Amino acid sequence: MKIIHTADIHLGARPDPGYAWSREREQEIWNSFRRLIERVKEERADFLLVAGDLFHRQPLLRELKEVNYLFASIPETTVVLMAGNHDYLAGNSCYPGFTWSRNVIGLWDERCLRVPVPGKDTCVYGCSYHSREVCENLYRGARPQGRETFHILVAHGGDGKHSPLDFRELEAAGFTYAALGHIHRPEIFPGGRAAYAGALEPIDRNDEGPHGYIRVVCKGDGVRTEFVPFAVRSYRKLELPVKPETTQFELEETVREEIRRSGAGNLFKLRLTGLRDPETEFSLERLKRMDRVLQATDETEPAWDFRELSEKFRGSLIGEFVDYFDGKETETERKALYYGVEALLKAKRDI
């Protein structure tokens, strides 16, 4: 039996509001979901498991029609669907009353259900969120039941406000596979019988690293689980070491070249490190206005000659401050030295 496990697709999300590419990213999330349906079709998967947060908020009726059309295009695949903390079943939710394609199983109950799947020797288990926060473990006590060969749990949660899961209990329960959602970073647990799919596409700047879905093959003798990268973009950290001779224009050209080399489609978080000329102050705003740059931080330190400063300002507050930190080498003391000297010199210039 072949399973494709996804979660946290967040249809309707518009990442990075205020940036030029934000609307483009919103459409990319829909496009990636459609590509995933094509992948399900190509692989002739028996199940597509959506472990919550298919939508970023309460779905509109027209959006459910679009999704249902895609599900109906894979009639041989059983789609198992639940609502997570973002698209939870509020009083006006369109989820439960919607007429889904015959191959869709909606786990809409507030308590964990057991649903046999005719013709596939499988039972699926799960439930939906009925509020944005659920502080109890929705799956405590859930156990495989019945004579079916395969028992699949579809669950959403993993932190204090969103169904805190007991992973040891989950492992001991004996499910063939537990398809997990809510955590946006993919993770396959030892043994391969449980995994977080992670978000299909990164949803915000904290969603670093690879994104995609989980492919699972269940046989009588075990389970084979693998993560499949699928996202069209990623958030990447870009560290830029600078030297005292580095200029703003040189830095901007370096950023352009690094973006071209690393992938122009990705989004970058810049971090400047190293020693800069004490008279140089890099413009982070100019860096952030560059295409595909999401944020920029300056962690450089001025390349002062402290012996020279001590001699130059001997007898003054600056000289005494430098002498006090002479020989102290902890990270905190080093930062205090740099920040203190910078502040004292600035105050002297402003007098």
N, C-alpha and C positions, 0 to 999 in steps of 0.2 A: 504494500500500500504506500502511495506517495502523497506527501502532504506539503503544501506551501503555507508557511506560517508568517503572517504579517501583523503589524499593530501600529498604532500612533501615526496614522497617515495624515490626519489633521486637514482634511479637505476644507477649504474655506479660509485657512490661515493665510495671512499676508506677512511673511517674515520681514524684518528690518524696515518698519515703517519710517517714511521720511527719506529713504534712499531711492535712487533712480531705478534700481532693479526690483523694488518691492513688488510691484504689480506683476512683473514677469515671473517672480518666484511663486506667486499665488497660482498662476496658471501651470507652472512646472509641476507643482504638487499633484494637480489633477492629471496632467499628462503622464506622470510616473505611475499613478494608480492605473491608468488605462494600459500602460505598457506592462504592468504586472499582470493584468488580466490576460494579455496576449501571451505572456510567459506561462501562465497556468495552462492556457490552451495548448501551447507548444509541447509542454511537458506531460500533458494528459494526466494532470494531478487528480487524485481521488478526492482530496479535500483542499479547500482554501479556508484557513482559519484566520479570522480578523479579531484579535484580542483587545478590542476596545479602542475608543477615540478614532474611529473612522473619520469623524468630523471634528472640527475645531470648536464647534458650538452646536446649538440645536439646529439640526438640518432642516432646510426648507423642503416643501413637498416636491418642487421641481428638481431639487438636488437628489432626492431619493429616487425619482424616476430615472435620472441619468445613471445613478449607481445600479439600479435594478436592471436597466437595459444591458449594462456590462455583465452583470451576474447571469442574466438570461443567455448571454452569448457563450457561456461555458456550461451547457446543460448536463454534461456528464460529470461535472465536478460539484460536490456538495459544499456549499458555502455556509460556514458557521459564523454567526455575527452576534456581537454583544455591544452594549453601550458602556463607555468608560466614564471617567470623571468630567471630561469636556463635553461629551454629547449625551450626558445622562438623561434618564427618562423624566423630564419635568412634566407638569400637568398637561401642557400643550404639545408634548412631543408627538411627532408624526410617525415615529418608529413602529410602535406596536400595532396600530390600526392600518398600517400600509399593506397593500396586497402585493406580497413578494412573489418572485418567480418560484416555481415549484422546487427548485434545487437549493433554496435558501432556508436555513434553520435559524430562527431568531431566539436567542436565549434572553427573553425579556423579563423573566421573573426576578423578584428581589432576593430570592433564596436559590441556592444551587440546585439546578434541575438535572435530571438524567433523561436523555433523549436517545432512544435507539434509532439507528439509521438503516432503513430497510435495504437489503441487497448488498450491504457493505460489511457485514459481520462486525459492526462497530457501534459503540455508544459514545455520545459526547455529553460533557457535563459543563455547567457554567450558569452564570446569572448576569444581571446588568446593574449598573449604578442607578439609584433613584434619587440621588442628591450629589452635589459636587464633592462632598467629603464623606468618606465612610471609614470610621475609625475602628470598626471591628473587622476581624478576619472573615471574609465572606465564605471562605472555602474550608474553614475548620471542620473537621469531621467528614469531609467528602471522601468517599471510597468507591472504587469500582464495584459494580454489582451486575449480575447477570452472566449468561453463558457466552457472550460475544468474545471474540478473540482480542479485539482492540478496544481500549478505553482511553478516551482523549479528554483532558481537562483544558478548558479555555478560560483564563483568569487574567484579571487586571488589578494591579496594585503593587505594593512593595515598600511603602513608607508609612509613617505614623498616621497620616490623615487619609490614606488611600489603601484600605484593606491590607494592613501589615501582614505579610505572608510568613508562615513558619516553614522554612525550606526543608528542615529535617523531617517535619511531619509530612510535607508534600512528597518528599522522596520515599518515605516509608509507606505512603498510601498505596503505592503499587500501580499507578496509572502507566499506561504504555508510553504516553507523552503528555507533558504539561506545556501548553502554548501560553506564554506570559506576555503581558503588555504593561505599559505605563512608564517604564524606564526607557529612555530614548537611546541608550547605549546598548548595542547587541552583546549578549553574553550567553554562552552555552555552558550549562552546569556539568560537572563531572559525570560521565556515564551517558550523556547525551539525551536523557529522558525528560529534560526540562530546559527551556531557553527563553530569554527575552529576545524578541526579534529586533528591538530598537525601532526608532522612527525610520520609515521608508526613505524620507528625505529629511535633512536637517531643518529644524523648525525655527531655531534661534541661534544666536552667536555662541551659546554654550554647548551646542550639539556638535562638538568636534569629533574627528575620527570618521571611520567608514560607516556607511548606512546602507541598508538593503533589506533582505528578508532571510528566513531560515527555510532550508530544504530538508525534509525529513523522509526517510524511507524506513518503514516498519515491516519487519519480517518475523516469522515465528521464532527465530533465533536471536532477535535483538533489534536495536534501533541505530540507524546511521544518521547523524545530524551534522549539517554544515551551514555556515553563514555564506550568503551570496551577495557581494557588493552590487548595488543597483542604482544608487543616487546619481544624479547628473551633476551635482555640485557638492562641495564640502567647505566647511570653515577651516582655514589653515592658519596656524601661527607662523609668522615670518620674523625671525630674529635677524637684526641688522647690526653687526659689530661696526662701530665707528672708530676713527683715529683722530688725533688732534688736528690733522690737516683736512679732514672731511668737511665739505661744504654742503649747504642746502641743495644746490643744484645737482651736485654729485650724488647726494643721497636720493633725490627724486629719480634720477636716471637709474640708480641701482635698484630701486623699488620697481620701476617699469620693467627692467630686465628680469628681475626675479619673478614677477608676475607672469611675464611671457614664458619663462622657462618652466614655472611650476604649474601653469594652467590658467589661462585667462578667464575661464568659466568659473573658477573658484572664488571664494571671498576671503579676504585676508585681514588678520589682526597683526599689526606691526609692533615690534618691541625693539627700541633702540638700546644697545648696550655698548660698553667700552668707555674709552676716555676721549673727551672732546676738548677742543681749545677752550680755555676758561672764558674767552670773550665771545664764544659762539653760543647762540641760543636757537635751536632748531624750531621751525614752525610746524607744530603738529597739525594745525588747521590746514595748511597747504598739503600735507601728506594725506589727510582724511578726505580732501576734495578729489584725490586721484581715483580713477575708475577702479572699482572692486575693492577698495580699501574701506573696511568697516570701522576700524578703530586704530589708534596709534598711541603708544605710551613711550615716554622718554625715561629710561633708567640709566642714562649715561652719567658719568661723573667728570668734573673738570680736571684736566691734567695739570694740577698745580705742583710746583716744586716747593714742598713745605719747608725745606731748609732755607731756601731763598726768601720765602715769606717770613719765616722766623727772624732772619737777619734784617729784612727790609722794615719790619714793623716792631723791632725789638723795643721793649719798654711800653708798648701800647697794648690795648685789650686784645687786638688781633694776634700779636706776637705771643702774649701769655696764653691765649687759647690754643694756639698751635703747639706750644711747648708742653702744655698740660697733657695733650693727647699723644705726644711723642712716645713711641714704643708700645702703645696700646694697639692690639691687633684684632680684637673681636669684631664681628660684623656690625654690631650695634655701635661700638665706639668709632669704627671707621665711618659709618654713615653720619654720626653726630659731628665728626670732624669736618666732613665735606659740606654738610648742610649748614653747620655753624659758620665756617669760613665764608661760604657763599653769602649768607645773610649779613655778616659783619662787613664784608667788602661792599655789598650793595648799599648798606646803611651809610658807609663812609662816602660812597659816590653821591648819595642823595643829599648829603649835608651842604 
